[in-house]
Amino acid sequence: MATITTGKNAFLHGRWSIEESMKLYGVADWGKGYVGVNALGNVTITPGKESQRSIDLFEVIEGLRERGIHTPVLLRFNDILSHRLREIRKAFDDTMGEQGYVGGYSCVYPIKVNQQRHICEQMAAECVALNFGLEAGSKPELLAVLGLSATAGGPGVNGMPIICNGFKDAEFIETVMLATKLGRNIIPVVEKWTELELVVKYAKQYGVRPRIGIRVKLSSKGAGRWEGSAGVRSKFGLFVSEVLSAVDYLKRHEMLDCLNLLHCHVGSQLYDIRVLKNAINELTHIYCELHRLGAGLTMLDIGGGMGVDYDGSQSAWSSSINYSVQEYAADVVYRVKSVCDDARVPHPQIITESGRAMVAYSSVLVVDVLGTSSFASDPDMARIQGDMKSEAERGGEVPQPVLDLLDTYQSLTDRNLVEAYHDSTQARDEAMSLFSLGYMSLAMRAAAERLFWAIGHKLLEKASRRGELPDEFENLPETLSDIYFCNFSLFQSMPDSWAIDQLFPICPIHRLAEEPARRGILCDITCDSDGKIDHFVDKRIDKKTLELHEVRDLPGEGAGVEPYYLGVFLLGAYQEILGDLHNLLGDTHAVHLSIDEQGQWQIDEVIEGDTVEEVLRYVQYDIDDMKRAMRLDIEAACRQGRLTVAEGKSLLKFYDDGLEGYTYLEA
Ligand SMILES: *Cc1c(COP(=O)(O)O)cnc(C)c1O
């Protein structure tokens, strides 16, 4: 027997409460105190986790609309970011205090996780306050980080550690050497042998005593999606034998004291803490050996990988993690300390590059539902009867499968569910082959389909009332679930959902005091059938449909639907920069929000999304040429009487306005 997940939640009886919505969507599990639901049934964001200071997301979206900022919109909460960084700082400080660890800790932010200027500027300022740093993995990122560490302002900027990972050329190394002279605390991490030679060469040329790091290929394997980040076949780092040669090389050049940092990176979203423990153990042993050989090591950089519990299940699988920030910190510190104490080596400063864990919580995407498509539970008997009658009048016979389906539908009882399911599936298949062979009219085929869906709905309703779903029709709920069309691009806003099947928590941001009566999957507005979400977070099962509210039509033909908004949470890490322009759907608007002294939400910053013009320019269109060509075409059509002058003017205006407008739909 499977858990019941029906198109219509027939099993949810009685009065519905906000608490039930919280539980259903797992808000408290993945929201970790940042996300909640208020008495109005709206989702709230509580940036500092103090419940009296929260922001009503539905109110925000309505307020943004009044200001002309349409969904899809990405909401960023600087205060969540700030709180997260302090949580990480505190976890390490606390455990170091308890364990008597004296080396200190610093977290460096790899900007590849989200390079947006507004985020990085805040990050740079926080880093100064918290004694954290920044990490760059490429030439453009290095230049960005050098700029960021200059403008962060105030005292201490020059002490902020800047770690340079990734492959480097001569120009990169020269820049780093000169930046060292400038006063930056910058540490190039040697990823391959030739980089070491370049570092030594330019250090001498510019008369610099650089701080050098080395990334080492561990024998400990990574795990999960990014297991290739570690192990001897990994792309980056030196073999242990090369590390030993590096020690000799630096000694020969009288620079062994410059070897300050040892680095490894085991992979991202490490869901099982054991993997990390093994790697740290190995890395710390190498650290101690090199220390003994006279290297001037003071920093142990264990890379990124601190995971995020996207589904709230606290378990060792890809969208979750089986540890808390506090447990992560305690385990890391304990390992490093015990190995160093045994070897009588001073405790190093521990560095982590926990990008995902720093920023994932701070962004939420809100999308509007444009409409739905569903398989009707009502077969429309009057119409079927009418169609059968006209079939007979035209001298045809009502095909047997249609009669069988009708009979199954009418005679369905609690006692023959499985039999009815088999009968209806068989009749439906027969109907489809008759149609393909040309023996059935389109009207009769439509009747067969409608009856089949109606039987499916009735089966599920009866089964769920009994509280169990026979294995035979385990897949029926997904087959019959609704499709909700949402105004966004999966490829732009949550690419990892498509690329690596990552789950992100999704929940309506209002109407949570109301029972969600439907089940559905979500489709975006790209013309790509991959642009859909059909897996959802759940603590126990692989959930293939999401509970959703009925979307109500507005009065009047073509008037659209009442606003219905869904929030996609924990999007702060990787999604923005990995997102692409599929179908030329560009960046969404992004809005930075905070709470003022009176407890009101306020807009700190609006970063408008791409306009159509901008995305077209990106793919080399000449906007002026296009406008000119359209104008000439419209003029000709007016001259030849195909368009009136007024129509021509309107079309041209739509064209011009469209170019300046949002790439998403604006209902
Ligand atoms: C990507 C990367 C990180 C960040 O990893 P997270 O999983 O986001 O913590 C850290 N260090 C290096 C070397 C990386 O390549």
Ligand as a Chemical Component Dictionary entry (heavy atoms), coordinates in Angstrom:
data_LIG
# 
_chem_comp.id                   LIG 
_chem_comp.type                 NON-POLYMER 
_chem_comp.pdbx_formal_charge   0 
_chem_comp.three_letter_code    LIG 
# 
loop_
_chem_comp_atom.comp_id 
_chem_comp_atom.atom_id 
_chem_comp_atom.alt_atom_id 
_chem_comp_atom.type_symbol 
_chem_comp_atom.charge 
_chem_comp_atom.model_Cartn_x 
_chem_comp_atom.model_Cartn_y 
_chem_comp_atom.model_Cartn_z 
_chem_comp_atom.pdbx_ordinal 
LIG C1 C1 C 0 33.058 25.647 -4.870 1  
LIG C2 C2 C 0 34.110 25.679 -3.878 2  
LIG C3 C3 C 0 33.822 26.019 -2.556 3  
LIG C4 C4 C 0 32.427 26.254 -2.053 4  
LIG O1 O1 O 0 31.779 25.063 -1.744 5  
LIG P1 P1 P 0 30.398 25.033 -0.961 6  
LIG O2 O2 O 0 29.871 23.696 -1.182 7  
LIG O3 O3 O 0 29.544 26.097 -1.561 8  
LIG O4 O4 O 0 30.683 25.298 0.459  9  
LIG C5 C5 C 0 34.876 26.111 -1.668 10 
LIG N1 N1 N 0 36.134 25.876 -2.062 11 
LIG C6 C6 C 0 36.447 25.557 -3.335 12 
LIG C7 C7 C 0 37.847 25.309 -3.690 13 
LIG C8 C8 C 0 35.450 25.432 -4.276 14 
LIG O5 O5 O 0 35.761 25.090 -5.517 15 
# 
loop_
_chem_comp_bond.comp_id 
_chem_comp_bond.atom_id_1 
_chem_comp_bond.atom_id_2 
_chem_comp_bond.value_order 
_chem_comp_bond.pdbx_ordinal 
LIG C1 C2 SING 1  
LIG C2 C3 SING 2  
LIG C2 C8 DOUB 3  
LIG C3 C4 SING 4  
LIG C3 C5 DOUB 5  
LIG C4 O1 SING 6  
LIG O1 P1 SING 7  
LIG P1 O2 DOUB 8  
LIG P1 O3 SING 9  
LIG P1 O4 SING 10 
LIG C5 N1 SING 11 
LIG N1 C6 DOUB 12 
LIG C6 C7 SING 13 
LIG C6 C8 SING 14 
LIG C8 O5 SING 15 
# 
